[in-house]
Amino acid sequence: MVQLQPSLTLNLKNLASHGAVISAEQQAALDHSLPIKRTEAGLKTLTLWGKLTTLNGKDYLVAEGYNNPIYSNGNVIFDAKYYYSQDGVRWVDLVAVDDETKSKAGKIQSILSGDPAKVSYLH
């Protein structure tokens, strides 16, 4: 049998021995929510990209989705879409950032708080 879509369960089981784990509840939620979000967003694929841990334990799950690649001027372009969730059920779009924001974000020294509304300032 050929597997066309990555198996989230299989990937997570292989990573567990290295400390990369999510709860059974989150895994069950992801098994249902990712296919639903993929359909809602009109994406060809949507997979769990990773988990960002936070100070308060409200970690961020990040998913990455793609449609078919676009061939333009001799280049293949993949238009990735990113989403985050703190419960594995409700997914929020992560908007693309400009170069200035990327540069500023690279200078932040603090750990993620777990509050998406928190704003970090550079002094």
GIGI-V700652 format. One record per backbone hydrogen bond with DSSP energy under -0.5 kcal/mol. NH is the residue of the N-H (numbers start at 1). CO is the residue of the C=O. If there is no record, write none. Layout:
BEGIN
NH:CO + NH:CO
END
This chain:
BEGIN
4:2 + 8:6 + 11:7 + 12:8 + 13:9 + 14:10 + 15:11 + 16:12 + 17:13 + 18:15 + 19:16 + 20:15 + 21:19 + 27:23 + 28:24 + 29:25 + 30:26 + 31:27 + 32:28 + 32:29 + 33:29 + 34:30 + 36:32 + 37:33 + 38:34 + 39:35 + 40:36 + 41:37 + 42:38 + 42:39 + 43:38 + 44:66 + 45:66 + 47:64 + 49:62 + 50:62 + 52:60 + 53:51 + 55:112 + 56:113 + 57:54 + 59:57 + 60:52 + 61:59 + 61:85 + 62:50 + 63:83 + 64:47 + 65:81 + 66:45 + 70:77 + 72:70 + 72:75 + 75:72 + 77:70 + 77:75 + 79:77 + 80:78 + 81:65 + 82:94 + 83:63 + 84:92 + 85:61 + 91:89 + 92:84 + 94:82 + 95:93 + 102:98 + 103:99 + 104:100 + 105:101 + 106:102 + 107:104 + 108:105 + 116:114 + 118:115
END
